[in-house]
Amino acid sequence: MLNQNITIINKLGLHARAAAKLIAYASRFGSEIFLIHGNKKVNAKSILGVMMLGAAKGTELTITAEGEDETHALASIVNLINDRFGEEE
């Protein structure tokens, strides 16, 4: 299992469009992928779970990935977040 801490840096945080992109990325992988914030741990492939985090700009998350493609899965999601989900801000 791999994990990495990351901070949400886009202006609007993990809003609906960003969450949908994250879920689309996570769903491409066979690994189990979770997002952790405080005492909340949610499946990164679940729109309801991701939206429940309420992750605004500046929120620190831990991403965990476990499975045969965990390295690629974790790197892809980290890149997506660092790219501000493809948004300008």
GUDRENRO-977207 format. One record per residue (C-alpha): residue number from 1; residue in one letter; x negated, y negated, z negated. Coordinates in pm, 1 decimal. Each point is the difference from the previous one (the first is absolute). Layout:
N
<nuvo><i>NUM</i><aa>A</aa><x>X</x><y>Y</y><z>Z</z></nuvo>
...
***
This chain:
89
<nuvo><i>1</i><aa>M</aa><x>0.0</x><y>0.0</y><z>0.0</z></nuvo>
<nuvo><i>2</i><aa>L</aa><x>-122.5</x><y>-347.2</y><z>89.8</z></nuvo>
<nuvo><i>3</i><aa>N</aa><x>111.3</x><y>-330.1</y><z>-145.0</z></nuvo>
<nuvo><i>4</i><aa>Q</aa><x>-77.5</x><y>-365.1</y><z>50.4</z></nuvo>
<nuvo><i>5</i><aa>N</aa><x>111.7</x><y>-323.7</y><z>-160.0</z></nuvo>
<nuvo><i>6</i><aa>I</aa><x>109.9</x><y>-276.4</y><z>233.2</z></nuvo>
<nuvo><i>7</i><aa>T</aa><x>161.6</x><y>-341.0</y><z>-31.7</z></nuvo>
<nuvo><i>8</i><aa>I</aa><x>294.2</x><y>-110.2</y><z>212.9</z></nuvo>
<nuvo><i>9</i><aa>I</aa><x>-128.5</x><y>-312.1</y><z>177.4</z></nuvo>
<nuvo><i>10</i><aa>N</aa><x>267.7</x><y>-98.4</y><z>250.4</z></nuvo>
<nuvo><i>11</i><aa>K</aa><x>215.1</x><y>-301.3</y><z>-84.1</z></nuvo>
<nuvo><i>12</i><aa>L</aa><x>332.3</x><y>182.7</y><z>-27.5</z></nuvo>
<nuvo><i>13</i><aa>G</aa><x>-132.4</x><y>304.5</y><z>-183.7</z></nuvo>
<nuvo><i>14</i><aa>L</aa><x>138.4</x><y>344.8</y><z>65.3</z></nuvo>
<nuvo><i>15</i><aa>H</aa><x>330.7</x><y>-122.4</y><z>146.8</z></nuvo>
<nuvo><i>16</i><aa>A</aa><x>231.2</x><y>211.9</y><z>217.2</z></nuvo>
<nuvo><i>17</i><aa>R</aa><x>-189.2</x><y>-33.1</y><z>330.0</z></nuvo>
<nuvo><i>18</i><aa>A</aa><x>-337.9</x><y>64.5</y><z>-164.6</z></nuvo>
<nuvo><i>19</i><aa>A</aa><x>143.8</x><y>293.9</y><z>-194.3</z></nuvo>
<nuvo><i>20</i><aa>A</aa><x>138.7</x><y>148.8</y><z>321.8</z></nuvo>
<nuvo><i>21</i><aa>K</aa><x>-343.5</x><y>-22.9</y><z>162.3</z></nuvo>
<nuvo><i>22</i><aa>L</aa><x>-165.4</x><y>160.3</y><z>-301.2</z></nuvo>
<nuvo><i>23</i><aa>I</aa><x>250.2</x><y>285.7</y><z>4.2</z></nuvo>
<nuvo><i>24</i><aa>A</aa><x>-49.3</x><y>51.3</y><z>373.5</z></nuvo>
<nuvo><i>25</i><aa>Y</aa><x>-376.4</x><y>24.0</y><z>-52.6</z></nuvo>
<nuvo><i>26</i><aa>A</aa><x>31.3</x><y>232.4</y><z>-300.5</z></nuvo>
<nuvo><i>27</i><aa>S</aa><x>247.7</x><y>225.1</y><z>181.2</z></nuvo>
<nuvo><i>28</i><aa>R</aa><x>-253.7</x><y>78.4</y><z>272.1</z></nuvo>
<nuvo><i>29</i><aa>F</aa><x>-205.5</x><y>201.3</y><z>-246.2</z></nuvo>
<nuvo><i>30</i><aa>G</aa><x>55.5</x><y>338.6</y><z>-157.0</z></nuvo>
<nuvo><i>31</i><aa>S</aa><x>-157.5</x><y>-107.9</y><z>-327.6</z></nuvo>
<nuvo><i>32</i><aa>E</aa><x>205.9</x><y>-99.0</y><z>-299.7</z></nuvo>
<nuvo><i>33</i><aa>I</aa><x>-43.3</x><y>-375.9</y><z>-44.4</z></nuvo>
<nuvo><i>34</i><aa>F</aa><x>110.2</x><y>-197.2</y><z>-303.1</z></nuvo>
<nuvo><i>35</i><aa>L</aa><x>-9.0</x><y>-365.0</y><z>-105.3</z></nuvo>
<nuvo><i>36</i><aa>I</aa><x>-44.5</x><y>-77.4</y><z>-368.4</z></nuvo>
<nuvo><i>37</i><aa>H</aa><x>72.5</x><y>-331.8</y><z>-169.9</z></nuvo>
<nuvo><i>38</i><aa>G</aa><x>5.9</x><y>-8.6</y><z>-378.0</z></nuvo>
<nuvo><i>39</i><aa>N</aa><x>210.4</x><y>293.0</y><z>-112.7</z></nuvo>
<nuvo><i>40</i><aa>K</aa><x>172.3</x><y>40.6</y><z>339.3</z></nuvo>
<nuvo><i>41</i><aa>K</aa><x>-120.1</x><y>270.3</y><z>238.8</z></nuvo>
<nuvo><i>42</i><aa>V</aa><x>184.2</x><y>22.4</y><z>331.4</z></nuvo>
<nuvo><i>43</i><aa>N</aa><x>-25.2</x><y>204.6</y><z>315.8</z></nuvo>
<nuvo><i>44</i><aa>A</aa><x>-152.0</x><y>-218.4</y><z>272.9</z></nuvo>
<nuvo><i>45</i><aa>K</aa><x>228.8</x><y>171.2</y><z>252.1</z></nuvo>
<nuvo><i>46</i><aa>S</aa><x>317.5</x><y>-117.0</y><z>-175.8</z></nuvo>
<nuvo><i>47</i><aa>I</aa><x>148.2</x><y>-342.2</y><z>83.7</z></nuvo>
<nuvo><i>48</i><aa>L</aa><x>194.5</x><y>-10.5</y><z>-325.9</z></nuvo>
<nuvo><i>49</i><aa>G</aa><x>-305.6</x><y>89.2</y><z>-202.8</z></nuvo>
<nuvo><i>50</i><aa>V</aa><x>-224.9</x><y>-254.7</y><z>167.2</z></nuvo>
<nuvo><i>51</i><aa>M</aa><x>259.9</x><y>-277.1</y><z>-30.0</z></nuvo>
<nuvo><i>52</i><aa>M</aa><x>52.1</x><y>82.8</y><z>-369.2</z></nuvo>
<nuvo><i>53</i><aa>L</aa><x>-359.3</x><y>-101.0</y><z>-69.1</z></nuvo>
<nuvo><i>54</i><aa>G</aa><x>84.6</x><y>-364.6</y><z>65.4</z></nuvo>
<nuvo><i>55</i><aa>A</aa><x>-362.8</x><y>-60.2</y><z>94.9</z></nuvo>
<nuvo><i>56</i><aa>A</aa><x>-48.0</x><y>-373.3</y><z>58.4</z></nuvo>
<nuvo><i>57</i><aa>K</aa><x>-317.0</x><y>-167.7</y><z>122.7</z></nuvo>
<nuvo><i>58</i><aa>G</aa><x>-278.0</x><y>65.5</y><z>-250.4</z></nuvo>
<nuvo><i>59</i><aa>T</aa><x>142.1</x><y>329.9</y><z>-124.8</z></nuvo>
<nuvo><i>60</i><aa>E</aa><x>-262.5</x><y>267.6</y><z>-54.9</z></nuvo>
<nuvo><i>61</i><aa>L</aa><x>96.9</x><y>349.9</y><z>106.8</z></nuvo>
<nuvo><i>62</i><aa>T</aa><x>-173.0</x><y>333.7</y><z>-21.0</z></nuvo>
<nuvo><i>63</i><aa>I</aa><x>40.1</x><y>215.8</y><z>308.4</z></nuvo>
<nuvo><i>64</i><aa>T</aa><x>-45.8</x><y>374.4</y><z>-36.6</z></nuvo>
<nuvo><i>65</i><aa>A</aa><x>-20.6</x><y>252.2</y><z>281.7</z></nuvo>
<nuvo><i>66</i><aa>E</aa><x>-29.5</x><y>375.4</y><z>-25.0</z></nuvo>
<nuvo><i>67</i><aa>G</aa><x>-9.0</x><y>245.7</y><z>286.4</z></nuvo>
<nuvo><i>68</i><aa>E</aa><x>-192.0</x><y>108.1</y><z>304.7</z></nuvo>
<nuvo><i>69</i><aa>D</aa><x>-5.6</x><y>-348.4</y><z>157.1</z></nuvo>
<nuvo><i>70</i><aa>E</aa><x>-29.7</x><y>-200.0</y><z>-324.7</z></nuvo>
<nuvo><i>71</i><aa>T</aa><x>-312.1</x><y>-191.1</y><z>104.6</z></nuvo>
<nuvo><i>72</i><aa>H</aa><x>154.2</x><y>-125.7</y><z>322.6</z></nuvo>
<nuvo><i>73</i><aa>A</aa><x>335.8</x><y>-66.9</y><z>-166.4</z></nuvo>
<nuvo><i>74</i><aa>L</aa><x>-151.3</x><y>-210.3</y><z>-278.4</z></nuvo>
<nuvo><i>75</i><aa>A</aa><x>-223.5</x><y>-195.1</y><z>237.8</z></nuvo>
<nuvo><i>76</i><aa>S</aa><x>291.4</x><y>-74.5</y><z>236.0</z></nuvo>
<nuvo><i>77</i><aa>I</aa><x>223.6</x><y>-132.4</y><z>-275.9</z></nuvo>
<nuvo><i>78</i><aa>V</aa><x>-280.0</x><y>-207.8</y><z>-152.9</z></nuvo>
<nuvo><i>79</i><aa>N</aa><x>-71.1</x><y>-150.5</y><z>343.5</z></nuvo>
<nuvo><i>80</i><aa>L</aa><x>369.2</x><y>-78.7</y><z>50.9</z></nuvo>
<nuvo><i>81</i><aa>I</aa><x>21.5</x><y>-182.3</y><z>-333.3</z></nuvo>
<nuvo><i>82</i><aa>N</aa><x>-328.5</x><y>-184.2</y><z>56.4</z></nuvo>
<nuvo><i>83</i><aa>D</aa><x>132.1</x><y>-105.2</y><z>343.6</z></nuvo>
<nuvo><i>84</i><aa>R</aa><x>301.6</x><y>-155.6</y><z>-177.8</z></nuvo>
<nuvo><i>85</i><aa>F</aa><x>230.8</x><y>251.5</y><z>171.3</z></nuvo>
<nuvo><i>86</i><aa>G</aa><x>-73.4</x><y>-174.8</y><z>330.5</z></nuvo>
<nuvo><i>87</i><aa>E</aa><x>138.0</x><y>-331.2</y><z>-126.5</z></nuvo>
<nuvo><i>88</i><aa>E</aa><x>-186.6</x><y>-328.6</y><z>34.5</z></nuvo>
<nuvo><i>89</i><aa>E</aa><x>17.0</x><y>-90.4</y><z>-369.0</z></nuvo>
***
